[in-house]
Amino acid sequence: MQARLLLEDGTLFTGKAFGSEGESVGEVVFNTGITGYQEVLSDPSYCGQIVTMTYPLIGNYGIARDDFESIRPFVHGFVVRQHEEVPSNWRAQYTVDSLLKEYGIVGISDIDTRMLTRKIRHHGVMKAMLTTSTRRVEDLMEQLKASVLMTDQVSRVSTKSVFSCPGTKERVVLVDFGAKSGIIRDLSTRGCDVVVVPQDATADQIRRLAPDGILLSNGPGDPKDVPHAVRMIAELLGEFPIFGICLGHQLFALACGADTDKMKFGHRGGNHPVKDLESNRCYITSQNHGYAVMDDSIAGTNLIVTHINNNDKTIEGLKHAVHPAFSVQYHPEAAPGPFDSSYLFDDFLTMIRKFKQDRPGLPRQAEIIAARPNRQSAAEKGELAYAKK
């Protein structure tokens, strides 16, 4: 079956269809990873995007259930040079084709992905339509021009209810803006009692869970589309140690008075060099973002730049000069990509422990709430009971 990829500038790519039949509209982006296509497909940060893999052979090692970064794929389309239908890997349980069919995602192969990538690098990311229909190109273009890219990706991918991954050590509230499973794995490996909350959780709801620290997760889209999260972070800043990853990094910056803007084509891949300005050491990092904190917006805030991208000098890390809070633009949990930066989770736990040592007389938040006049609703009492466990 034939599939077509139509860009908003009129460029048309015609290739072979795989995955589901149908059509979808999204922002076309590229990822430079040689491996890790399954983790890319299941990264919630790609919600609303048609992903192009620059490595030419995709599907050769199949799909393994254990390698998912979320419960399902969220991409709006998948573009590859060569799609391998018969994987060769003892861990493979099924194919990329069957995965895309299961979740209604259109794929296209046998197109010039190098040309597509060069076009995106030159002109920037753009709106596109991926379709298996036989409609006239003029009709497709008319529909594409009339379509509007989504702005509610975070609410689409975030958990709808609170859940926990019990541990015996520090309680970390993970605010799910589209969190990858790797973040929970890294925290759980370190014994943390992880409580995952929805993206619209309020400061009071988080306080009632009595966290030792708060982790702001990665996620899709423009951070300015999540203003309620910025307000929540600003309210909790200084009250609890905070660690932001990717979208969480951008939201942390906004909450501190800095600004963000859209990049020309973003950073997506597992080979991005980042320089730690304190140690002067370079790390190879996994990244997936289309927005960045603006360098000229840091002046006048309490933010200190800790990391920069060695390629384009964009900001990759921040810390607060007064409060126990820091963030990075890249993914220390990797998956896919190198695990060079996993030490940041240890730094976060060290920050939590130091914060508690510096304030030994501070009672847990749950005890503070329990001492207040009895005005809690039934739901609040339920959350308080959980916080006291």
C-alpha positions as CSV (number, residue, x, y, z in Angstrom):
1,M,0.0,0.0,0.0
2,Q,1.1,3.5,-0.8
3,A,1.6,6.2,1.9
4,R,2.3,9.9,1.4
5,L,3.9,12.6,3.6
6,L,2.8,16.1,2.7
7,L,4.6,19.1,4.3
8,E,3.0,22.5,4.7
9,D,5.5,24.0,2.3
10,G,4.1,21.7,-0.4
11,T,6.8,19.1,-0.4
12,L,5.4,15.6,-1.1
13,F,7.1,12.3,-0.2
14,T,5.6,9.1,-1.6
15,G,6.5,5.7,-0.1
16,K,5.3,2.4,1.2
17,A,2.8,2.2,4.1
18,F,3.2,0.2,7.2
19,G,1.4,0.2,10.5
20,S,-2.2,1.4,10.4
21,E,-4.2,2.8,7.5
22,G,-5.6,6.4,7.9
23,E,-4.2,9.8,8.2
24,S,-2.8,12.1,10.8
25,V,-1.5,15.7,11.2
26,G,1.4,16.7,13.4
27,E,4.7,18.5,13.6
28,V,7.3,16.6,11.7
29,V,10.6,16.3,13.6
30,F,13.7,14.1,13.4
31,N,15.6,11.9,15.8
32,T,19.2,11.0,15.2
33,G,19.3,7.8,17.4
34,I,20.9,4.7,15.8
35,T,19.0,2.4,18.2
36,G,16.1,3.1,20.6
37,Y,13.2,3.4,18.1
38,Q,10.9,1.6,20.6
39,E,11.7,4.0,23.4
40,V,11.2,6.9,20.9
41,L,7.8,5.6,19.9
42,S,6.7,5.2,23.5
43,D,8.1,8.5,24.8
44,P,5.1,10.7,25.7
45,S,7.1,13.8,24.8
46,Y,6.5,13.0,21.1
47,C,2.7,13.3,21.5
48,G,1.5,15.4,18.5
49,Q,4.6,14.8,16.4
50,I,5.4,12.8,13.3
51,V,8.8,11.4,14.0
52,T,11.5,10.8,11.4
53,M,14.4,8.4,12.2
54,T,17.6,9.5,10.5
55,Y,19.2,6.0,10.9
56,P,18.2,4.2,7.7
57,L,17.2,0.7,9.1
58,I,14.4,0.6,11.6
59,G,12.6,-2.5,13.0
60,N,15.5,-4.9,12.7
61,Y,15.4,-5.9,16.4
62,G,11.6,-5.8,16.8
63,I,9.7,-4.8,19.9
64,A,10.1,-6.0,23.4
65,R,7.5,-5.2,26.0
66,D,10.1,-4.5,28.7
67,D,11.6,-1.7,26.7
68,F,8.6,0.6,26.7
69,E,8.9,4.0,28.3
70,S,5.1,4.4,28.7
71,I,2.1,2.2,28.4
72,R,1.6,2.9,24.7
73,P,3.1,4.9,21.8
74,F,2.1,8.5,21.5
75,V,3.6,9.6,18.2
76,H,1.3,10.8,15.4
77,G,3.2,9.1,12.6
78,F,6.5,7.3,12.0
79,V,8.8,7.9,9.1
80,V,11.7,5.7,8.1
81,R,14.0,5.0,5.2
82,Q,13.8,1.2,5.4
83,H,11.3,-0.8,7.5
84,E,12.5,-4.3,8.4
85,E,9.4,-6.6,8.6
86,V,11.2,-9.6,10.0
87,P,13.2,-8.7,13.2
88,S,16.2,-10.8,14.3
89,N,16.5,-10.6,18.1
90,W,15.8,-13.3,20.7
91,R,14.0,-10.7,22.9
92,A,11.6,-9.5,20.1
93,Q,7.9,-10.3,20.9
94,Y,6.4,-8.6,17.9
95,T,7.2,-6.1,15.1
96,V,7.1,-2.3,14.7
97,D,4.3,-2.9,12.1
98,S,2.1,-4.8,14.5
99,L,2.7,-2.2,17.3
100,L,1.6,0.7,15.0
101,K,-1.4,-1.3,13.8
102,E,-2.5,-1.9,17.4
103,Y,-2.5,1.8,18.2
104,G,-3.7,3.2,14.9
105,I,-0.5,4.9,14.0
106,V,0.4,5.4,10.3
107,G,4.0,4.6,9.2
108,I,5.8,5.4,5.9
109,S,9.0,3.9,4.5
110,D,11.1,4.0,1.4
111,I,11.4,7.8,1.3
112,D,14.5,10.0,1.3
113,T,14.7,10.7,5.1
114,R,18.1,12.4,4.5
115,M,16.4,15.0,2.3
116,L,13.5,15.4,4.8
117,T,16.0,15.9,7.6
118,R,18.0,18.5,5.7
119,K,14.8,20.3,4.9
120,I,13.8,20.5,8.5
121,R,17.3,21.6,9.6
122,H,17.2,24.4,6.9
123,H,13.6,25.6,7.3
124,G,12.7,24.4,10.8
125,V,10.0,22.0,12.0
126,M,6.8,22.3,10.2
127,K,3.2,21.0,10.1
128,A,2.7,17.8,8.0
129,M,0.1,15.2,7.1
130,L,0.8,11.5,6.8
131,T,-1.8,9.5,5.0
132,T,-2.6,6.3,3.2
133,S,-5.7,7.8,1.4
134,T,-5.8,8.3,-2.4
135,R,-7.3,11.8,-2.2
136,R,-5.9,14.5,-4.5
137,V,-2.9,16.4,-3.2
138,E,-4.8,19.7,-3.5
139,D,-7.5,18.4,-1.1
140,L,-4.9,17.1,1.4
141,M,-3.1,20.5,1.3
142,E,-6.3,22.4,1.9
143,Q,-7.0,20.2,4.9
144,L,-3.5,20.5,6.2
145,K,-3.5,24.3,6.0
146,A,-6.9,24.4,7.9
147,S,-5.7,22.1,10.7
148,V,-4.4,23.4,14.0
149,L,-1.6,21.7,15.9
150,M,-2.7,20.6,19.4
151,T,-1.8,22.5,22.5
152,D,-3.1,20.1,25.1
153,Q,-0.5,17.3,24.8
154,V,0.4,17.3,28.5
155,S,-3.2,16.7,29.7
156,R,-3.5,13.9,27.1
157,V,-0.4,12.0,28.3
158,S,-0.4,12.6,32.0
159,T,-1.9,10.2,34.5
160,K,-5.4,11.0,35.5
161,S,-5.1,9.8,39.1
162,V,-2.5,9.6,41.9
163,F,-0.6,6.3,42.2
164,S,2.4,5.1,44.1
165,C,5.5,2.9,43.6
166,P,6.3,2.1,47.2
167,G,9.8,2.3,48.6
168,T,11.5,2.5,52.0
169,K,13.5,5.7,51.6
170,E,12.8,9.3,50.6
171,R,9.3,10.1,49.4
172,V,9.5,11.8,46.0
173,V,6.4,13.2,44.4
174,L,6.8,12.9,40.6
175,V,4.6,15.4,38.7
176,D,3.6,13.6,35.5
177,F,3.7,16.0,32.6
178,G,4.4,12.9,30.3
179,A,6.9,11.0,32.5
180,K,9.0,8.3,31.0
181,S,9.1,5.0,32.9
182,G,12.9,5.4,33.2
183,I,12.5,8.2,35.7
184,I,10.4,5.9,38.0
185,R,12.9,3.1,37.5
186,D,15.9,5.3,38.5
187,L,14.1,6.6,41.6
188,S,12.9,3.1,42.6
189,T,16.4,1.6,42.2
190,R,17.5,4.1,44.8
191,G,14.8,2.9,47.2
192,C,12.6,6.0,46.9
193,D,8.9,6.0,47.8
194,V,7.6,7.4,44.5
195,V,4.1,9.0,44.4
196,V,3.0,10.0,40.9
197,V,0.5,12.9,40.6
198,P,-1.3,14.4,37.5
199,Q,0.0,17.4,35.7
200,D,-2.7,19.6,37.2
201,A,-2.0,18.7,40.8
202,T,-2.1,21.8,43.0
203,A,0.5,22.9,45.5
204,D,-1.8,22.0,48.4
205,Q,-2.5,18.5,47.0
206,I,1.2,17.9,46.7
207,R,1.8,19.2,50.3
208,R,-0.7,16.7,51.6
209,L,1.4,13.9,50.3
210,A,4.2,15.0,52.6
211,P,7.0,14.7,50.0
212,D,10.7,14.9,50.9
213,G,11.3,16.2,47.3
214,I,9.5,17.0,44.1
215,L,10.5,15.8,40.6
216,L,9.1,17.6,37.6
217,S,9.0,15.2,34.7
218,N,9.6,15.5,31.0
219,G,6.6,16.0,28.7
220,P,5.4,17.3,25.3
221,G,4.8,20.7,23.8
222,D,5.2,24.3,24.8
223,P,5.8,24.9,28.5
224,K,3.7,28.0,28.3
225,D,0.7,25.8,27.5
226,V,0.8,24.6,31.1
227,P,0.5,27.8,33.2
228,H,-1.0,26.1,36.2
229,A,2.1,24.0,36.6
230,V,4.3,27.2,36.6
231,R,2.1,28.6,39.4
232,M,2.3,25.4,41.4
233,I,6.1,25.3,41.1
234,A,6.5,28.9,42.1
235,E,4.4,28.3,45.2
236,L,6.4,25.2,46.3
237,L,9.8,26.6,45.5
238,G,11.9,26.7,48.7
239,E,9.4,24.6,50.6
240,F,10.7,21.3,49.1
241,P,13.7,20.3,47.1
242,I,12.9,20.3,43.4
243,F,14.5,18.6,40.4
244,G,13.2,19.3,36.9
245,I,13.8,17.2,33.7
246,C,13.2,18.4,30.2
247,L,9.8,20.1,30.2
248,G,10.1,20.2,34.0
249,H,13.3,22.2,33.4
250,Q,11.5,24.7,31.3
251,L,8.6,25.0,33.7
252,F,11.1,25.5,36.6
253,A,12.7,28.3,34.6
254,L,9.4,30.0,33.9
255,A,8.4,29.7,37.6
256,C,11.7,31.6,38.5
257,G,11.0,34.4,36.1
258,A,13.0,33.3,33.0
259,D,11.6,32.8,29.5
260,T,11.4,30.0,26.9
261,D,11.1,30.0,23.2
262,K,10.7,27.5,20.3
263,M,13.9,26.2,18.7
264,K,14.3,25.9,14.9
265,F,14.4,22.1,14.9
266,G,15.1,21.1,18.5
267,H,17.4,18.4,20.0
268,R,16.3,14.8,19.6
269,G,18.7,11.9,19.8
270,G,21.1,10.1,22.1
271,N,24.4,11.9,21.2
272,H,24.1,15.5,22.3
273,P,27.3,16.9,24.1
274,V,26.6,18.9,27.2
275,K,29.3,20.8,29.2
276,D,29.1,21.0,33.0
277,L,30.3,24.5,33.7
278,E,31.3,23.6,37.3
279,S,33.5,20.6,36.6
280,N,34.3,21.6,33.0
281,R,33.4,18.0,32.0
282,C,31.5,17.0,28.9
283,Y,28.7,14.5,29.0
284,I,26.9,12.8,26.0
285,T,23.2,13.0,26.7
286,S,19.8,11.8,25.5
287,Q,17.5,14.7,24.5
288,N,14.0,15.3,23.1
289,H,12.8,18.8,23.2
290,G,11.7,21.6,20.8
291,Y,11.8,24.5,23.3
292,A,14.7,26.0,25.3
293,V,15.3,28.5,28.1
294,M,16.4,31.8,26.6
295,D,19.9,32.8,27.7
296,D,19.1,36.5,27.9
297,S,16.2,35.9,30.2
298,I,18.3,34.6,33.1
299,A,19.5,38.1,34.2
300,G,17.5,39.4,37.1
301,T,16.5,36.0,38.3
302,N,18.0,33.8,41.0
303,L,18.9,31.2,38.4
304,I,22.5,30.1,37.7
305,V,23.4,28.3,34.4
306,T,25.1,25.0,35.2
307,H,25.2,23.3,31.8
308,I,25.3,24.3,28.2
309,N,25.0,22.5,24.9
310,N,28.4,22.2,23.2
311,N,26.9,22.4,19.7
312,D,24.7,25.5,19.9
313,K,25.4,26.8,23.4
314,T,21.8,26.7,24.5
315,I,21.1,26.3,28.2
316,E,21.1,22.7,29.4
317,G,21.1,23.1,33.2
318,L,20.0,25.5,35.9
319,K,20.1,25.8,39.7
320,H,18.5,28.2,42.1
321,A,20.9,30.5,43.9
322,V,18.8,30.5,47.1
323,H,16.5,27.5,47.2
324,P,17.3,23.7,46.9
325,A,16.2,23.3,43.3
326,F,17.9,22.5,40.0
327,S,17.0,21.2,36.5
328,V,18.4,19.8,33.3
329,Q,17.1,20.0,29.7
330,Y,18.3,16.5,28.9
331,H,17.3,13.0,30.1
332,P,19.5,11.5,32.9
333,E,17.3,8.4,32.8
334,A,18.3,8.0,29.1
335,A,16.4,5.1,27.4
336,P,17.4,5.4,24.7
337,G,20.9,6.9,25.1
338,P,23.9,6.9,27.4
339,F,23.6,6.7,31.2
340,D,26.4,9.2,31.8
341,S,24.1,11.6,33.7
342,S,22.2,9.2,36.0
343,Y,24.3,10.6,38.9
344,L,21.9,13.6,38.9
345,F,19.3,11.4,40.7
346,D,21.9,10.8,43.4
347,D,22.6,14.6,43.5
348,F,18.8,15.1,44.0
349,L,18.7,12.7,46.9
350,T,21.8,14.3,48.4
351,M,20.0,17.6,48.2
352,I,16.9,16.2,49.9
353,R,19.0,14.8,52.8
354,K,20.9,18.0,53.3
355,F,17.7,20.0,53.2
356,K,16.3,17.8,56.0
357,Q,19.5,18.0,58.1
358,D,19.5,21.8,57.8
359,R,15.9,21.9,59.1
360,P,15.9,19.2,61.8
361,G,13.0,20.8,63.8
362,L,10.7,20.9,60.8
363,P,7.7,18.5,61.3
364,R,6.5,16.5,58.3
365,Q,3.8,18.3,56.3
366,A,1.2,15.7,57.1
367,E,1.6,16.5,60.8
368,I,1.2,20.2,60.1
369,I,-2.0,19.5,58.2
370,A,-3.3,17.2,61.0
371,A,-2.8,20.0,63.5
372,R,-5.0,22.4,61.6
373,P,-8.7,22.9,62.4
374,N,-10.8,20.0,61.1
375,R,-12.0,21.5,57.8
376,Q,-10.8,18.8,55.4
377,S,-13.1,17.2,52.9
378,A,-13.5,13.5,52.8
379,A,-11.1,13.4,49.8
380,E,-8.5,15.5,51.7
381,K,-8.8,13.2,54.8
382,G,-8.1,10.2,52.5
383,E,-5.0,11.8,51.1
384,L,-3.9,12.8,54.6
385,A,-4.2,9.2,55.7
386,Y,-2.0,8.1,52.9
387,A,0.6,10.8,53.7
388,K,0.8,9.5,57.3
389,K,1.7,5.9,56.2
